[in-house]
Amino acid sequence: QVQLVESGGGLVQAGGSLRLSCAASGSIFSINAMGWYRQAPGKQRELVAQIISDGSINYADSVKGRFTISRDNAKNTVYLQMNSLKPEDTAVYYCRSVISFRYYWGQGTQVTVSS
């Protein structure tokens, strides 16, 4: 079994920064991808950023230039540095990992950006 533990959410003013962390533990043999999704009230869950095992990275257009995803392979941890936050970034942020081609989700962490 695999567990994902997220941390780093909170309340911040517009223009501020937050850093999210997601640590994977358990039966980890091969991490194919790790990334972050978010879901705002009344909206569908959407990809924010993802890093693939070959090092390639994808960002949602809405966060390009403001958010940076990174990974610490030794710690099986993925980070999301969020700068220049906007009220529209307010959402529950979920970590998702693809491990041995199976999908795992974290419990979610709330990010609230006040104007």
CORCORQUI-V488382 format. One record per helix or strand of 2 or more residues. SS is the DSSP state (H for helix, E for strand). FROM is the first residue (numbers start at 1). TO is the last residue. If there is no record, write none. Layout:
BEGIN
[[SS FROM TO] [SS FROM TO]]
END
This chain:
BEGIN
[[E 2 7] [E 10 13] [E 18 26] [E 31 39] [E 46 52] [E 57 59] [H 61 63] [E 67 72] [H 73 75] [E 77 82] [H 87 89] [E 91 99] [E 102 105] [E 109 114]]
END
